[in-house]
Amino acid sequence: MTQLFMVHPGPLPTQEPDPRLRAATHEDAAELGRLMQAAYDQPWDADRIGRDLLDAPDVPVTWVLVEQDQILACASERLLPQTYPGAGYLHYVAADAAASGRGLGATVTRRVLAGFAARGLDRAVLETDDFRRPAVMVYLRLGFVPEYRDGNERATWSVLLPQLLTTRPTKGS
């Protein structure tokens, strides 16, 4: 497993209002914990949700996408100005596997990018794992590009990008 770094060089997109999106609250902690635990295969409880998302001083907002009173996706705006001046850090994107293929991760990611733009930031960064291929494809489609921090990342991207960008033949081609 390799951590990959990606940059959205800007301009950051704005987003039309989506009634399914709202800022997370402490009442969402248990449901967010369920979503995060499934997405990241790590223990997430209400305390960790509070510590890493809802009460973290560098996370001004965690956005949730809600349908029929159920949180189906989330993503956080994280601000690390000393490390990434002028950029926001896309933090902990998760989508319910049962709703896969509906673009929910892209929707919450676009909301975070719009939030960064509203804060006057002109670019965004993220880190993700190399095995999260569907997420990497979403980020590429939204304008993120790879940035190599070391030779290991360069080598991983040199294998991963051709695999992701290879088009599958359609019937009749």
N, CA and C of each residue as an Amber inpcrd file, in Angstrom:
protein
   519
   0.8430000  -1.1790000   0.0000000   0.0000000   0.0000000   0.0000000
   0.8890000   1.2430000   0.0000000   0.5660000   2.1640000  -0.8800000
   1.2960000   3.4230000  -0.9850000   0.3210000   4.5780000  -0.8330000
   0.6930000   5.5620000  -0.0460000  -0.0890000   6.7980000   0.0400000
   0.2460000   7.6350000  -1.1770000  -0.7620000   8.1370000  -1.8410000
  -0.6040000   8.9680000  -3.0220000  -1.0470000  10.3830000  -2.7030000
  -0.3570000  11.3390000  -3.2760000  -0.6500000  12.7480000  -3.0760000
  -1.1870000  13.3130000  -4.3810000  -2.2620000  14.0830000  -4.2850000
  -2.8630000  14.6960000  -5.4630000  -3.1490000  16.1590000  -5.1680000
  -3.1020000  16.9790000  -6.2160000  -3.3300000  18.4120000  -6.1040000
  -4.3880000  18.8230000  -7.1200000  -5.3310000  19.6240000  -6.6850000
  -6.2490000  20.3010000  -7.6090000  -5.6730000  21.7030000  -7.7740000
  -5.0900000  22.0000000  -8.9600000  -4.3860000  23.2720000  -9.1140000
  -5.2860000  24.4900000  -9.2390000  -6.5860000  24.2850000  -9.3280000
  -7.5160000  25.3880000  -9.4670000  -7.7550000  25.6970000 -10.9300000
  -8.7000000  26.5470000 -11.2210000  -9.6050000  27.1130000 -10.2220000
 -10.5260000  26.0510000  -9.6370000 -10.8520000  26.2340000  -8.3820000
 -11.7320000  25.2870000  -7.7050000 -13.1670000  25.5030000  -8.1780000
 -13.8850000  24.4030000  -8.3790000 -15.2640000  24.5470000  -8.8530000
 -16.1880000  25.0600000  -7.7660000 -17.2270000  25.7350000  -8.1960000
 -18.3060000  26.0920000  -7.2780000 -19.3810000  25.0410000  -7.4640000
 -20.3220000  24.9780000  -6.5680000 -21.3430000  23.9460000  -6.6570000
 -22.7170000  24.5560000  -6.4510000 -23.6460000  24.1020000  -7.2740000
 -25.0360000  24.4830000  -7.0860000 -25.5280000  23.8860000  -5.7710000
 -26.4140000  24.5580000  -5.0820000 -26.9450000  23.9960000  -3.8340000
 -27.5830000  22.6300000  -4.0670000 -27.2980000  21.7050000  -3.1880000
 -27.8710000  20.3600000  -3.2430000 -28.5730000  20.1380000  -1.9080000
 -29.8860000  19.9770000  -1.9150000 -30.6260000  19.8620000  -0.6460000
 -30.2330000  18.6360000   0.1690000 -29.5160000  17.6970000  -0.4240000
 -29.0890000  16.5010000   0.3200000 -27.8560000  16.7670000   1.1790000
 -27.1820000  17.8910000   0.9460000 -25.9420000  18.1970000   1.6560000
 -26.1850000  19.1410000   2.8310000 -25.5130000  18.8440000   3.9480000
 -25.5620000  19.7290000   5.1110000 -24.3210000  19.4740000   5.9450000
 -24.0400000  20.3880000   6.8410000 -22.9190000  20.2240000   7.7680000
 -23.2770000  19.1720000   8.8120000 -22.3320000  18.3280000   9.1330000
 -22.5360000  17.2930000  10.1500000 -22.6020000  17.9220000  11.5370000
 -23.3220000  17.2610000  12.4210000 -23.4320000  17.6850000  13.8120000
 -23.0820000  16.5020000  14.7180000 -23.0050000  16.7790000  16.0100000
 -22.7050000  15.7000000  16.9590000 -23.7990000  14.6340000  16.9810000
 -25.0170000  14.9980000  16.6100000 -26.0740000  13.9820000  16.5370000
 -25.7910000  12.9480000  15.4450000 -24.9100000  13.2800000  14.5120000
 -24.5630000  12.3710000  13.4130000 -23.4160000  11.4350000  13.7620000
 -22.8270000  11.5700000  14.9370000 -21.5860000  10.8610000  15.2570000
 -21.6930000   9.3460000  15.0920000 -22.7460000   8.7290000  15.5860000
 -22.8660000   7.2680000  15.4840000 -22.9810000   6.8240000  14.0310000
 -23.8060000   7.5260000  13.2610000 -23.9740000   7.1550000  11.8580000
 -22.7010000   7.4280000  11.0530000 -22.0350000   8.5390000  11.3570000
 -20.7450000   8.8140000  10.7110000 -19.7230000   7.7360000  11.0730000
 -19.7240000   7.3010000  12.2970000 -18.8200000   6.2290000  12.7210000
 -19.0500000   4.9610000  11.9280000 -20.3110000   4.6040000  11.7130000
 -20.6390000   3.4160000  10.9160000 -20.1160000   3.5700000   9.4980000
 -20.3560000   4.7240000   8.8930000 -19.9300000   4.9790000   7.5200000
 -18.4060000   4.9420000   7.4100000 -17.7180000   5.6180000   8.3270000
 -16.2620000   5.6810000   8.2840000 -15.6270000   4.3170000   8.5570000
 -16.1720000   3.5750000   9.4830000 -15.6220000   2.2520000   9.7910000
 -15.7300000   1.3370000   8.5760000 -16.8560000   1.3910000   7.8770000
 -17.0260000   0.5610000   6.6760000 -16.0930000   1.0140000   5.5600000
 -15.9310000   2.3090000   5.3890000 -15.1160000   2.8350000   4.2920000
 -13.6290000   2.6220000   4.5270000 -13.1820000   2.7430000   5.7630000
 -11.7510000   2.7000000   6.0510000 -11.3070000   1.4430000   6.7720000
 -12.2410000   0.5470000   7.1060000 -11.9190000  -0.7080000   7.7730000
 -11.0320000  -0.4660000   9.0010000 -11.4170000   0.5530000   9.7680000
 -10.7340000   0.9110000  11.0100000 -11.8020000   1.2190000  12.0530000
 -11.4510000   1.1080000  13.3210000 -12.4320000   1.4720000  14.3550000
 -12.7300000   2.9730000  14.3430000 -13.9850000   3.2940000  14.2370000
 -14.4590000   4.6780000  14.3410000 -15.6310000   4.6790000  15.3050000
 -15.4920000   5.3850000  16.4090000 -16.5930000   5.5390000  17.3450000
 -16.8960000   7.0340000  17.4810000 -17.8740000   7.3510000  18.3030000
 -18.2800000   8.7490000  18.4650000 -17.1280000   9.6160000  18.9530000
 -16.2760000   9.0790000  19.8240000 -15.1330000   9.8570000  20.3050000
 -14.1810000  10.2080000  19.1690000 -13.8860000   9.2400000  18.3230000
 -12.9740000   9.5120000  17.2100000 -13.6160000  10.4690000  16.2010000
 -14.9020000  10.3140000  15.9500000 -15.5970000  11.2430000  15.0550000
 -15.4580000  12.6670000  15.5960000 -15.6670000  12.8290000  16.8850000
 -15.5070000  14.1520000  17.4850000 -14.0810000  14.6480000  17.3840000
 -13.1410000  13.8180000  17.7570000 -11.7300000  14.2090000  17.7870000
 -11.1820000  14.5250000  16.3900000 -11.4810000  13.6830000  15.3950000
 -10.8720000  13.8240000  14.0670000 -11.6910000  14.6580000  13.0870000
 -12.9940000  14.8250000  13.3620000 -13.8410000  15.5300000  12.4050000
 -14.5880000  16.7040000  13.0250000 -15.4940000  16.4350000  13.9400000
 -16.4260000  17.4610000  14.3920000 -15.8180000  18.5010000  15.3270000
 -14.8270000  18.1250000  16.1330000 -14.2250000  19.0580000  17.0830000
 -12.7750000  19.4040000  16.7510000 -12.2520000  18.8730000  15.6680000
 -10.8550000  19.1320000  15.3030000 -10.6930000  20.6040000  14.9280000
  -9.7250000  21.2940000  15.4970000  -9.5720000  22.7210000  15.2150000
  -9.2030000  23.0200000  13.7620000  -8.6380000  22.0460000  13.0570000
  -8.2540000  22.2670000  11.6570000  -9.3120000  21.7620000  10.6630000
 -10.4710000  21.3370000  11.1750000 -11.5750000  20.8630000  10.3230000
 -12.7980000  21.7420000  10.6050000 -12.9670000  22.8140000   9.8120000
 -14.0870000  23.7140000  10.0910000 -15.4510000  23.1110000   9.7830000
 -15.5120000  22.1460000   8.8620000 -16.8130000  21.5410000   8.5490000
 -16.6190000  20.1580000   7.9340000 -17.5030000  19.2650000   8.3210000
 -17.6400000  17.9620000   7.6670000 -19.0080000  17.9580000   7.0200000
 -19.0260000  17.7210000   5.7150000 -20.2740000  17.7050000   4.9600000
 -20.8210000  16.2920000   4.8930000 -22.1300000  16.1620000   5.0290000
 -22.7860000  14.8670000   4.8730000 -23.8470000  14.9680000   3.7850000
 -24.0120000  13.8790000   3.0760000 -25.0650000  13.7590000   2.0730000
 -26.1040000  12.8110000   2.6580000 -27.3170000  13.3010000   2.8130000
 -28.3780000  12.5620000   3.4990000 -29.5220000  12.2910000   2.5360000
 -29.9400000  11.0380000   2.4910000 -31.1510000  10.6470000   1.7610000
 -31.9970000   9.7900000   2.6790000 -33.2730000  10.0740000   2.7400000
 -34.2150000   9.3290000   3.5730000 -33.6720000   9.1520000   4.9920000
 -33.1960000  10.2560000   5.5570000 -32.6790000  10.3080000   6.9260000
 -31.4730000   9.4090000   7.1770000 -30.7580000   9.0250000   6.1290000
 -29.5570000   8.2050000   6.2840000 -28.3710000   8.9230000   5.6410000
 -27.2560000   8.9680000   6.3640000 -26.0370000   9.5460000   5.8200000
 -25.4220000   8.5390000   4.8550000 -25.2950000   8.9480000   3.5930000
 -24.7450000   8.0620000   2.5700000 -23.3240000   8.4280000   2.1650000
 -22.8840000   9.6380000   2.4670000 -21.5260000  10.0510000   2.1190000
 -21.1190000  11.2250000   2.9910000 -19.7960000  11.3910000   3.1250000
 -19.2740000  12.5210000   3.8830000 -17.8870000  12.8910000   3.3680000
 -17.4950000  14.1040000   3.6400000 -16.1430000  14.6010000   3.3540000
 -15.9330000  15.8490000   4.1940000 -14.6750000  16.0780000   4.5590000
 -14.3530000  17.2020000   5.4370000 -13.4350000  18.2060000   4.7640000
 -13.6330000  19.4660000   5.1370000 -12.7120000  20.5380000   4.7750000
 -11.6880000  20.6230000   5.9030000 -10.4320000  20.4320000   5.5600000
  -9.3590000  20.5530000   6.5450000  -8.4360000  21.6830000   6.1070000
  -8.0000000  22.4900000   7.0560000  -7.1350000  23.6230000   6.7600000
  -5.7990000  23.4410000   7.4760000  -4.7270000  23.3650000   6.6900000
  -3.3710000  23.2190000   7.2030000  -2.4900000  24.2810000   6.5410000
  -2.7070000  25.5720000   6.8770000  -2.0490000  26.6570000   6.1420000
  -0.5230000  26.6620000   6.2420000   0.0340000  26.1460000   7.3310000
   1.4940000  26.1150000   7.4270000   2.0720000  25.0700000   6.4750000
   1.3580000  23.9900000   6.2730000   1.8330000  22.9110000   5.3980000
   1.4420000  23.1480000   3.9450000   0.2060000  23.6080000   3.7250000
  -0.3160000  23.8090000   2.3660000  -0.8970000  25.2230000   2.2500000
  -0.0410000  26.2500000   2.1650000  -0.5570000  27.6220000   2.0710000
  -1.3970000  27.8120000   0.8100000  -2.5380000  28.4690000   0.9720000
  -3.4320000  28.7400000  -0.1480000  -4.2390000  27.5520000  -0.6140000
  -4.1200000  26.4330000   0.0980000  -4.8230000  25.2100000  -0.3120000
  -5.6410000  24.6550000   0.8450000  -6.7380000  24.0070000   0.4910000
  -7.4980000  23.2330000   1.4500000  -7.1220000  21.7720000   1.3030000
  -7.3090000  21.0060000   2.3650000  -6.9730000  19.5820000   2.3800000
  -8.2770000  18.7880000   2.4030000  -8.5530000  18.0760000   1.3330000
  -9.7340000  17.1980000   1.2770000  -9.4880000  16.0400000   2.2330000
 -10.3680000  15.8990000   3.2120000 -10.1280000  15.0420000   4.3710000
 -11.2400000  14.0190000   4.5330000 -10.8740000  12.7520000   4.6190000
 -11.7870000  11.6640000   4.9320000 -13.0870000  11.6840000   4.1270000
 -12.9740000  11.3040000   2.8790000 -14.1450000  11.1260000   2.0230000
 -14.6190000   9.6830000   2.1980000 -15.9130000   9.5000000   2.3810000
 -16.4810000   8.1560000   2.5170000 -17.8660000   8.1330000   1.8900000
 -18.1840000   7.0080000   1.2870000 -19.5240000   6.8080000   0.7210000
 -19.9830000   5.3920000   1.0480000 -21.2590000   5.2580000   1.2970000
 -21.8580000   3.9720000   1.6310000 -21.7120000   3.0270000   0.4390000
 -21.1360000   1.8590000   0.6670000 -20.9120000   0.8840000  -0.4090000
 -22.2250000   0.4460000  -1.0590000 -23.3190000   0.4420000  -0.3030000
 -24.6100000   0.0420000  -0.8630000 -25.1160000   1.0470000  -1.8970000
 -24.5780000   2.2590000  -1.8750000 -24.9870000   3.2950000  -2.8250000
 -23.8970000   3.5380000  -3.8770000 -22.9940000   2.5830000  -4.0230000
 -21.8790000   2.7120000  -4.9560000 -22.3570000   2.9690000  -6.3840000
 -21.5930000   3.7760000  -7.0960000 -21.9020000   4.0520000  -8.4940000
 -22.8680000   5.2010000  -8.7170000 -23.2790000   5.8700000  -7.6660000
 -24.2520000   6.9590000  -7.7910000 -23.6100000   8.3360000  -7.7570000
 -22.2870000   8.3970000  -7.6440000 -21.5970000   9.6790000  -7.6520000
 -21.6690000  10.4390000  -6.3450000 -21.9700000   9.7600000  -5.2480000
 -22.1250000  10.4530000  -3.9700000 -20.7890000  10.9810000  -3.4420000
 -19.7230000  10.1990000  -3.6180000 -18.4010000  10.6600000  -3.2150000
 -17.9900000  11.9040000  -3.9930000 -18.2930000  11.9200000  -5.2780000
 -17.9870000  13.0960000  -6.1040000 -18.7950000  14.3030000  -5.6400000
 -20.0560000  14.0820000  -5.2630000 -20.9120000  15.1820000  -4.8200000
 -20.3720000  15.8350000  -3.5500000 -19.9800000  15.0240000  -2.5450000
 -19.4580000  15.6260000  -1.3130000 -18.0760000  16.2370000  -1.5490000
 -17.3070000  15.6500000  -2.4500000 -15.9920000  16.2210000  -2.7720000
 -16.1480000  17.5790000  -3.4400000 -17.0800000  17.6920000  -4.3930000
 -17.3260000  18.9930000  -5.0240000 -17.7720000  20.0170000  -3.9860000
 -18.5500000  19.5940000  -2.9840000 -19.0020000  20.5200000  -1.9340000
 -17.8200000  21.0380000  -1.1260000 -16.8920000  20.1380000  -0.8080000
 -15.6900000  20.5480000  -0.0870000 -14.8770000  21.5360000  -0.9310000
 -14.7130000  21.2510000  -2.2210000 -13.9560000  22.1520000  -3.0880000
 -14.6240000  23.5250000  -3.1580000 -15.9430000  23.5420000  -3.2370000
 -16.6710000  24.8150000  -3.2440000 -16.4710000  25.5470000  -1.9170000
 -16.4160000  24.8010000  -0.8230000 -16.1480000  25.4000000   0.4800000
 -14.7670000  26.0380000   0.5350000 -13.7840000  25.3720000  -0.0310000
 -12.4360000  25.9520000  -0.0890000 -12.4480000  27.2430000  -0.9000000
 -13.1290000  27.2140000  -2.0430000 -13.2100000  28.4170000  -2.8860000
 -13.8660000  29.5570000  -2.1190000 -14.9360000  29.2620000  -1.3780000
 -15.6210000  30.2970000  -0.5950000 -14.7170000  30.8620000   0.5000000
 -13.7440000  30.0870000   0.9500000 -12.7890000  30.5430000   1.9640000
 -11.6340000  31.3240000   1.3350000 -11.6610000  31.4820000   0.0170000
 -10.6160000  32.2290000  -0.6740000  -9.3940000  31.4030000  -1.0410000
  -9.5010000  30.0950000  -0.9150000  -8.3850000  29.2250000  -1.2840000
  -8.4250000  28.9800000  -2.7900000  -7.2630000  28.8080000  -3.3870000
  -7.2480000  28.6580000  -4.8410000  -6.8810000  27.2640000  -5.3200000
  -6.5750000  26.3460000  -4.4010000  -6.2810000  24.9710000  -4.7980000
  -6.6030000  24.0330000  -3.6380000  -6.5110000  22.7370000  -3.9100000
  -6.8010000  21.7300000  -2.8960000  -5.8020000  20.5900000  -3.0250000
  -5.5800000  19.8900000  -1.9330000  -4.7040000  18.7250000  -1.9190000
  -5.4240000  17.5780000  -1.2220000  -4.9230000  16.3700000  -1.4500000
  -5.4490000  15.1950000  -0.7670000  -4.3910000  14.1140000  -0.7420000
  -4.5730000  13.1680000   0.1520000  -3.7890000  11.9450000   0.1880000
  -4.7780000  10.7930000   0.1660000  -4.4290000   9.7480000  -0.5760000
  -5.2790000   8.5710000  -0.6380000  -4.4020000   7.3460000  -0.8040000
  -4.9860000   6.1810000  -0.6130000  -4.2570000   4.9330000  -0.7820000
  -4.3360000   4.4760000  -2.2330000  -3.2850000   3.8240000  -2.7000000
  -3.2420000   3.3840000  -4.0860000  -4.3130000   2.3400000  -4.4200000
  -4.8060000   1.6200000  -3.4320000  -5.8240000   0.6000000  -3.7140000
  -7.2370000   1.1840000  -3.7980000  -7.4110000   2.4320000  -3.5030000
  -8.7320000   3.0770000  -3.5890000  -8.9630000   3.6030000  -5.0030000
  -8.9470000   2.6970000  -5.9560000  -9.0150000   3.0650000  -7.3700000
 -10.2780000   3.8270000  -7.7590000 -11.4610000   3.4350000  -7.3120000
 -12.6420000   4.2310000  -7.6700000 -12.5300000   5.6760000  -7.1750000
 -11.9980000   5.8580000  -5.9730000 -11.8290000   7.2160000  -5.4520000
 -10.8120000   7.9880000  -6.2820000  -9.7110000   7.3510000  -6.6470000
  -8.6990000   8.0200000  -7.4630000  -9.3040000   8.4680000  -8.7890000
 -10.1380000   7.6330000  -9.3920000 -10.7950000   8.0130000 -10.6520000
 -11.6950000   9.2330000 -10.4460000 -12.4250000   9.2700000  -9.3560000
 -13.2670000  10.4400000  -9.0550000 -12.3980000  11.6800000  -8.9550000
 -11.3020000  11.5860000  -8.2170000 -10.4280000  12.7530000  -8.0400000
  -9.8450000  13.2190000  -9.3670000  -9.4290000  12.2910000 -10.2110000
  -8.9090000  12.6640000 -11.5310000  -9.9800000  13.3850000 -12.3450000
 -11.1950000  12.8520000 -12.3420000 -12.2920000  13.4780000 -13.0970000
 -12.6290000  14.8700000 -12.5810000 -12.4050000  15.1030000 -11.2890000
 -12.7090000  16.4040000 -10.6960000 -11.5630000  17.4110000 -10.8500000
 -10.4780000  17.0000000 -11.4910000  -9.3960000  17.9380000 -11.7710000
  -8.1490000  17.7890000 -10.9230000  -8.1090000  16.8180000 -10.0320000
  -6.8960000  16.5630000  -9.2580000  -5.8650000  15.8930000 -10.1640000
  -4.6050000  16.1900000  -9.9140000  -3.5100000  15.5790000 -10.6620000
  -2.5030000  15.0070000  -9.6690000  -1.8110000  13.9440000 -10.0800000
  -0.7870000  13.3760000  -9.1890000   0.3670000  14.3470000  -8.9730000
   0.9040000  14.3120000  -7.7700000   2.1500000  15.0120000  -7.4720000
   3.0450000  14.0080000  -6.7650000   4.2390000  13.8410000  -7.2920000
   5.1560000  12.8360000  -6.7540000   6.0000000  13.4380000  -5.6400000
   5.8910000  12.8620000  -4.4630000   6.7090000  13.3240000  -3.3480000
   8.0010000  12.5280000  -3.2250000   8.0160000  11.3390000  -3.8290000
   9.2240000  10.5100000  -3.7800000   9.1730000   9.4890000  -4.9150000
  10.2360000   8.7290000  -5.0500000  10.3310000   7.7340000  -6.1120000
   9.3070000   6.6260000  -5.9890000   8.9350000   6.2770000  -4.7680000
   7.9310000   5.2290000  -4.5660000   6.5790000   5.6720000  -5.1280000
   6.1950000   6.9220000  -4.8720000   4.9420000   7.4270000  -5.4360000
   5.0080000   7.4750000  -6.9610000   6.1260000   7.9250000  -7.4990000
   6.2900000   7.9820000  -8.9570000   6.1150000   6.5860000  -9.5540000
   6.7360000   5.5950000  -8.9440000   6.6340000   4.2230000  -9.4470000
   5.1980000   3.7050000  -9.3480000   4.5390000   3.9920000  -8.2390000
   3.1500000   3.5410000  -8.0680000   2.2400000   4.1890000  -9.1050000
   2.3690000   5.5060000  -9.2930000   1.5460000   6.1970000 -10.2870000
   1.8440000   5.6890000 -11.6930000   3.0970000   5.3440000 -11.9910000
   3.4320000   4.8980000 -13.3440000   2.7610000   3.5760000 -13.6820000
   2.4320000   2.7890000 -12.6690000   1.6800000   1.5510000 -12.8810000
   0.1770000   1.8280000 -12.8300000  -0.2460000   2.6200000 -11.8660000
  -1.6700000   2.8510000 -11.6200000  -2.3530000   3.6550000 -12.7290000
  -1.7520000   4.7450000 -13.1670000  -2.4060000   5.5980000 -14.1640000
  -2.7420000   4.8680000 -15.4590000  -1.8230000   4.1200000 -16.0660000
  -2.2160000   3.4000000 -17.2830000  -3.3620000   2.4110000 -17.0570000
  -3.3890000   1.7850000 -15.8850000  -4.4840000   0.8590000 -15.5830000
  -5.8160000   1.6030000 -15.4830000  -5.7940000   2.7620000 -14.8420000
  -7.0210000   3.5350000 -14.6650000  -7.5020000   4.1500000 -15.9750000
  -6.5820000   4.5320000 -16.8250000  -6.9370000   5.2570000 -18.0360000
  -7.1680000   4.3660000 -19.2450000  -6.9390000   3.0790000 -19.0920000
  -7.2020000   2.1610000 -20.1890000  -8.7130000   2.0160000 -20.3400000
  -9.1750000   2.2680000 -21.5330000 -10.6190000   2.1390000 -21.7610000
 -10.9520000   0.7040000 -22.0620000 -12.0670000   0.2910000 -21.5770000
 -12.5600000  -1.0640000 -21.8350000 -13.3270000  -1.0680000 -23.1400000
 -13.0850000  -2.0580000 -23.9620000 -13.8540000  -2.1170000 -25.2120000
 -15.3360000  -2.3350000 -24.9380000 -16.1530000  -1.6850000 -25.7090000
 -17.5970000  -1.8610000 -25.5790000 -18.0510000  -2.9150000 -26.5660000
 -19.2350000  -3.4450000 -26.3630000 -19.7700000  -4.4440000 -27.2870000
 -19.8280000  -3.8500000 -28.6810000 -19.3850000  -4.6420000 -29.6290000
 -19.4390000  -4.1960000 -31.0100000 -18.2180000  -3.4240000 -31.4480000
 -17.2380000  -3.1770000 -30.5370000 -16.0430000  -2.4550000 -30.9770000
 -14.9490000  -3.4100000 -31.3580000
